Amino acid sequence: MKVYEGLVLLALQEETGNTKGSHLEYTIAAAIIAELLLLKRIRVNTDNKDKVEVLDNSPTGDTVMDEALQKMADRKRPDTIKNWVSHIAQISKLKHKVAEQLVADGIITSEEKKVLWIFSYKVYL
């Protein structure tokens, strides 16, 4: 299990199946960057104002990390970790993508719920 997956598990409420905590996306993004650093896919260039450089943008086999890594590789100019946390946190439905990975791994399950018999949403148990 990756660090960012563990963070989502910790944020899940057993009673409701929703995540609790403000700014969870930023925490997930920071953990994704930490994972990429540990895998030596990126590095922080201390000679260039702590800018992050992509060393290897080949697929990792993890869809969430691959999306973040590709976002970093596609950027024309390097940026700082602080800015990358903000950019990665803006990935559409980041929490749900991580939760779906946990569902695929058999760690949690997902359920479709309805509000007023019209709007549907997913909960993770």
C-alpha positions as CSV (number, residue, x, y, z in Angstrom):
1,M,0.0,0.0,0.0
2,K,1.3,3.4,-0.9
3,V,1.4,6.3,1.6
4,Y,-1.3,8.3,-0.2
5,E,-3.6,5.3,-0.2
6,G,-3.2,4.9,3.5
7,L,-4.1,8.6,4.0
8,V,-7.3,8.1,2.2
9,L,-8.1,5.0,4.3
10,L,-7.5,7.0,7.4
11,A,-9.8,9.8,6.2
12,L,-12.7,7.5,5.4
13,Q,-15.5,7.5,7.9
14,E,-16.9,4.1,8.6
15,E,-20.4,5.4,9.3
16,T,-20.9,7.4,6.1
17,G,-18.4,6.1,3.6
18,N,-17.2,9.6,2.9
19,T,-13.8,11.2,3.6
20,K,-13.4,13.6,6.4
21,G,-10.9,16.3,6.7
22,S,-10.3,19.6,5.0
23,H,-7.6,19.9,2.3
24,L,-7.3,16.1,1.9
25,E,-6.3,16.6,-1.8
26,Y,-3.2,18.6,-0.8
27,T,-2.2,15.8,1.6
28,I,-2.7,13.2,-1.1
29,A,-0.7,15.3,-3.5
30,A,2.2,15.7,-1.1
31,A,2.3,11.9,-0.5
32,I,2.3,11.3,-4.2
33,I,5.3,13.5,-4.6
34,A,7.0,11.7,-1.8
35,E,6.4,8.4,-3.5
36,L,7.8,9.7,-6.8
37,L,10.9,11.0,-4.9
38,L,11.4,7.6,-3.2
39,L,11.0,5.8,-6.6
40,K,13.6,8.2,-8.0
41,R,11.3,9.4,-10.8
42,I,11.7,13.0,-9.8
43,R,14.4,14.9,-7.8
44,V,14.7,18.3,-6.2
45,N,17.4,20.4,-7.8
46,T,18.9,22.4,-5.0
47,D,21.2,24.3,-7.4
48,N,18.1,25.7,-9.2
49,K,16.0,27.2,-6.5
50,D,14.6,23.8,-5.3
51,K,12.9,23.1,-8.6
52,V,11.6,19.6,-9.2
53,E,13.0,17.8,-12.2
54,V,11.5,14.7,-13.8
55,L,14.1,12.0,-14.2
56,D,12.0,9.2,-15.5
57,N,8.4,9.7,-16.8
58,S,7.8,6.1,-17.9
59,P,4.7,4.5,-16.4
60,T,4.9,3.3,-12.8
61,G,1.9,1.0,-13.1
62,D,-0.1,3.2,-10.7
63,T,-2.7,5.3,-12.5
64,V,-2.8,8.1,-9.9
65,M,1.0,8.4,-9.7
66,D,1.3,8.1,-13.5
67,E,-1.2,11.0,-14.0
68,A,0.8,13.2,-11.6
69,L,4.1,12.3,-13.1
70,Q,2.8,13.0,-16.6
71,K,1.5,16.3,-15.5
72,M,5.0,17.2,-14.2
73,A,6.7,15.9,-17.3
74,D,4.4,17.9,-19.6
75,R,5.2,21.2,-17.9
76,K,7.7,23.2,-20.0
77,R,9.4,24.8,-17.0
78,P,10.3,23.2,-13.7
79,D,8.5,24.2,-10.5
80,T,8.9,23.9,-6.8
81,I,7.4,21.1,-4.6
82,K,5.0,23.6,-3.0
83,N,3.6,24.6,-6.4
84,W,3.4,20.9,-7.5
85,V,1.4,20.0,-4.4
86,S,-1.1,22.6,-5.5
87,H,-1.2,21.5,-9.1
88,I,-1.5,17.8,-8.3
89,A,-4.2,18.5,-5.7
90,Q,-6.3,20.0,-8.6
91,I,-6.4,16.7,-10.5
92,S,-10.1,16.0,-11.1
93,K,-11.7,13.6,-8.6
94,L,-8.3,12.8,-7.0
95,K,-9.8,11.3,-3.8
96,H,-12.2,9.1,-5.8
97,K,-9.4,7.9,-8.1
98,V,-7.4,6.8,-5.0
99,A,-10.4,5.2,-3.4
100,E,-11.2,3.3,-6.7
101,Q,-7.6,1.9,-6.6
102,L,-8.3,0.7,-3.1
103,V,-11.5,-0.9,-4.3
104,A,-9.6,-2.6,-7.2
105,D,-7.1,-4.0,-4.7
106,G,-10.0,-5.4,-2.6
107,I,-9.2,-3.2,0.5
108,I,-12.5,-1.4,0.5
109,T,-15.8,-1.6,-1.4
110,S,-17.9,1.0,-3.1
111,E,-21.6,1.6,-3.1
112,E,-23.8,3.9,-5.2
113,K,-26.3,6.0,-3.1
114,K,-29.1,8.3,-4.3
115,V,-30.3,11.6,-2.9
116,L,-34.0,12.3,-3.6
117,W,-34.0,9.4,-6.1
118,I,-32.3,11.7,-8.6
119,F,-28.7,12.4,-7.7
120,S,-26.2,9.6,-7.2
121,Y,-22.9,9.5,-5.4
122,K,-20.4,6.9,-4.4
123,V,-19.5,5.9,-0.8
124,Y,-16.6,3.7,0.2
125,L,-16.9,1.2,2.9
